[in-house]
């Protein structure tokens, strides 16, 4: 069963995906979200995952999955194949985010990206008080076994959008157990955030 945080994220993502859409989930895990999107919203779905155990679980749910490392591109997926690309709690694990976004907006019209917010007050307090790498509900890993290779805040993601080939259409900070539009001090209070993105016509940023 998904934990409360995962269930909340799933509901938030599903609320932004219209019925009948074509959806690719980049880093789909066990395919739980795609199964709901397919069954509840009548969507055409594809998962992309690198872990064979997770792939087996997704296939067991009847989800088609492409085995691929997101850092190596999405060359097997044709241009414009999807309406939405989902990237949930995965961006911070990718070595070259801007290169990935170039691929995302080659294959999809829009993207739904959920990222943990390292600017949350609990994270700041743990670092200031203990002098150690933070561990919170949203960031549950010890530093030595964390899959995260980047540490970003909501402000950092906005800056990434200015550098990349996309623009932020909507920003939804997740505070407590709900997503809030135009939240006061969002970068301090949100433990994660959903960004709704669309591609722009900007030139690629050199890697």
C-alpha positions in Angstrom: 0.0 0.0 0.0 1.3 3.5 -0.8 2.1 5.7 2.2 0.1 8.9 2.9 2.5 11.1 1.1 2.6 8.9 -2.1 -1.2 8.7 -2.1 -1.5 12.5 -1.9 1.0 12.9 -4.7 -0.9 10.4 -6.9 -4.2 12.3 -6.3 -2.6 15.6 -7.1 -1.1 14.3 -10.4 -4.3 12.6 -11.5 -6.2 15.8 -11.0 -4.1 17.4 -13.8 -4.5 14.5 -16.3 -7.6 14.7 -18.5 -9.4 11.5 -19.5 -8.1 9.8 -22.6 -4.7 11.4 -22.4 -1.5 9.7 -23.5 0.8 9.6 -20.5 4.4 8.5 -19.9 5.7 8.1 -16.4 9.5 8.6 -16.2 10.7 6.6 -13.3 7.4 4.8 -13.0 8.4 2.4 -10.1 6.0 -0.4 -9.7 3.4 1.2 -12.0 0.9 2.0 -9.3 0.2 5.5 -10.6 -0.1 4.4 -14.2 -2.5 1.7 -13.3 -4.8 4.2 -11.7 -4.4 6.7 -14.6 -5.2 3.9 -17.1 -8.2 2.4 -15.2 -9.8 5.6 -13.8 -9.1 8.1 -16.6 -9.0 5.7 -19.6 -5.6 6.9 -20.6 -3.0 5.2 -22.8 0.1 4.8 -20.7 3.8 3.8 -20.8 6.3 3.5 -17.9 10.0 4.1 -18.1 12.0 2.4 -15.4 15.5 1.1 -14.9 15.1 -1.2 -11.9 14.2 -4.8 -13.0 12.3 -5.6 -9.8 10.1 -2.5 -10.2 9.6 -3.3 -13.9 8.4 -6.8 -13.0 5.9 -5.3 -10.6 4.6 -2.9 -13.2 4.2 -5.6 -15.8 2.3 -7.6 -13.3 -0.2 -4.7 -13.2 -0.5 -4.9 -17.0 1.5 -1.7 -17.5 3.8 -1.6 -20.6 7.3 -0.6 -19.5 10.4 0.5 -21.3 13.7 -0.3 -19.5 15.8 2.8 -19.8 18.1 5.0 -17.6 16.8 8.6 -17.8 20.4 9.9 -17.9 20.9 8.1 -21.2 18.0 9.7 -23.0 14.6 8.5 -24.4 15.7 7.8 -28.0 13.3 4.9 -28.4 10.3 7.1 -27.9 9.2 9.0 -31.0 8.6 12.8 -31.2 5.2 14.0 -29.9 4.2 10.5 -28.7 2.5 11.8 -25.4 0.3 14.5 -24.1 1.8 14.4 -20.6 5.1 13.3 -19.1 5.1 12.6 -15.4 8.3 13.0 -13.4 7.4 12.4 -9.7 10.1 12.5 -7.0 12.7 11.6 -9.7 14.3 14.8 -11.0 16.7 15.1 -8.0 18.0 11.6 -9.0 18.9 12.6 -12.6 22.5 13.7 -13.2 21.6 16.1 -16.1 18.1 17.6 -15.6 18.3 20.1 -18.5 19.2 17.3 -20.9 16.3 15.3 -19.7 13.9 18.2 -20.2 15.1 18.5 -23.8 14.0 14.9 -24.2 10.7 15.4 -22.3 9.5 18.2 -24.5 10.5 16.3 -27.6 8.2 13.4 -26.7 5.4 15.3 -24.7 3.4 18.5 -24.9 3.2 19.0 -21.2 5.0 17.7 -18.0 3.9 17.2 -14.4 7.0 17.4 -12.2 6.9 16.7 -8.4 10.1 17.6 -6.5 11.0 17.5 -2.8 11.7 21.0 -1.4 15.1 21.2 0.3 14.1 24.7 1.4 11.5 23.4 3.9 11.9 24.7 7.4 12.4 21.3 8.9 15.3 20.7 6.6 16.9 24.0 7.4 16.4 23.5 11.1 18.0 20.1 11.1 21.1 21.4 9.3 21.3 24.4 11.6 20.6 22.6 14.8 22.4 19.3 14.4 25.0 20.1 11.7 24.1 16.9 9.9 22.5 15.9 6.6 18.7 16.2 7.1 16.3 13.2 7.3 12.6 14.0 7.1 9.3 12.4 6.0 9.7 13.9 2.6 13.5 13.1 2.5 13.7 9.8 4.3 17.2 8.7 3.3 20.5 8.8 5.2 23.1 10.7 3.2 25.1 7.4 2.5 22.2 5.5 0.9 20.2 8.4 -0.7 19.4 8.1 -4.5 19.3 11.9 -4.6 22.3 13.4 -6.5 20.9 17.0 -6.5 19.4 19.1 -3.7 17.0 21.7 -4.9 14.4 24.1 -3.5 11.4 25.6 -5.2 13.4 28.7 -6.0 16.1 26.6 -7.7 13.4 24.9 -9.9 12.1 28.3 -11.0 15.6 29.2 -12.0 16.0 26.0 -13.9 12.9 26.9 -15.9 14.5 30.2 -16.9 17.5 28.2 -18.2 15.7 25.4 -19.9 13.3 24.7 -22.8 10.1 25.0 -20.7 8.0 27.4 -18.7 6.1 26.9 -15.5 2.3 27.1 -16.2 1.3 26.4 -12.6 3.1 25.9 -9.3 1.4 24.0 -6.4 3.3 23.9 -3.1 2.4 20.9 -1.0 2.0 22.0 2.6 0.9 19.5 5.1 -1.7 17.3 3.4 -2.8 19.6 0.6 -1.6 21.6 -2.4 -2.1 25.3 -2.1 -2.0 28.0 -4.9 -0.1 31.1 -4.1 1.0 30.0 -0.6 2.6 32.4 1.8 6.3 31.7 2.2 6.0 28.6 0.1 9.7 27.9 -0.2 9.9 27.7 3.6 6.6 25.8 4.3 6.2 23.3 1.4 7.8 19.9 1.8 7.3 19.3 -2.0 5.8 21.0 -5.0 4.1 20.1 -8.2 5.1 22.1 -11.3 2.9 22.0 -14.4 5.1 22.7 -17.4 4.9 23.4 -21.1 7.7 23.4 -23.6 9.1 26.6 -25.0 10.9 27.4 -28.2 14.2 28.3 -26.5 17.5 27.0 -27.8 18.9 24.1 -25.8 21.4 25.0 -23.1 24.8 23.4 -23.8 25.6 20.4 -21.4 
